[in-house]
Amino acid sequence: MALITKNEEEKITDCLKSIDFAAQIVIVDSGSTDATLEIAEKFGCEIYSENWRGFGAQKQLAIEKCHQPWVLVLDADERLSRETAEKIKSIVTSSNVQEAGFSFPRKNYFQGRWIKHAGWWPDQITRLFKKGAGRMTTAIVHEAVHVDGQVKALHCPIEHLTESRLDRLILKIDKYSTLGAQQAFAEGRQSSEWGAMLRACFTFFHDYFIRLGLFDGPQGLTLAVADAVNKYFKYAKLADLCRKAKTQDRPHET
């Protein structure tokens, strides 16, 4: 089991309780100042401290420190249902599993509500794989597990408690929009503030009306707005990065 942390004391206990069957739990921490590590020690986790390298790289460090035949990757705000835990146990203890990895639908909860629309369900994600067959992508943000070999889709879910406090959600938007802009800039993409606005408007309309986020009540409205705001600032920050790069490349007048 591989997990990365930084100040996750509010969430990590339920996560670790849900994987109490794991023979090894590896945590790579990037500077927690709360009770995260004390909680992890009580659960017998192997704890490693590493400077932050980005989501994909940080999780890959945790994967590389796992030595069991199977690796499960989770986030601190995720947990396994009892059904999912039993299914995973049956897979890792079997001697005739042919697949190299398994994916799971993810049940995303926001402000206590299971979000079923706007692409939030079933949100299939690969998280379990044979040691040596899987690794994290190198994306700065929206990292994923890549598996060499057959990946079987399972129906038992991973539960994900997304950030529900609006003040923290705003901070998360600022962080992820910055990372997204940096990744887009590294890929050579361009943007403008007007382009960012058009993308934001389209994102809200698509999430809330086309993908039926309106059926998720007030939580669906908040998430559609948050997604649109994130989209605007990602591409507005990209425009700013492009403008600064052009200024630096422009020869100075003498």
Helices and strands as residue ranges (DSSP letters): E 2-5, H 12-18, E 26-29, H 36-42, E 46-49, H 55-64, E 70-72, E 78-80, H 82-92, E 101-104, E 106-110, E 113-114, E 125-130, E 134-136, E 145-147, E 151-153, E 158-161, H 166-186, H 193-205, I 206-210, G 213-216, H 217-249
